[in-house]
Amino acid sequence: MKRKAFVMHLRPGCGEEYKRRHDAIWPDLKAELRKAGVSNYSIYLDTKTNTLFAFQCLADDATDDRLAEQEIVKKWWHMMRDLMDTNPDESPVSDPLEEVFHMD
């Protein structure tokens, strides 16, 4: 099992709406994430900076690098683009974080 962490950025005033949309995340999207080997996925919001911290576990044979090709993922990105910084393909701008400590 691998661990992955990254940060994204919300636009000011979008925290409540971001949470509301994730509270109603589509079952098909969750299924696609699981199929790609993603588990234990959490997102935290620093309300002072509008920074989102995301953490997920990946199966050793995870195919998360191909999630961007899935229509359900593209639809989710399209729906979320008004709340956060995005790339030209509407994917969230995300910056990977380097793990410097871990304890089981």
Protein Blocks (a to p, Z undefined) as FASTA:
>chain_A
ZZddddddddehilmmmmmmmmmgcfklmmmmmmnopahiacdddfknopacddddddfk
bcklmmmmpmklmmmmmmmmmmpccdfkopacddddddfbdcZZ
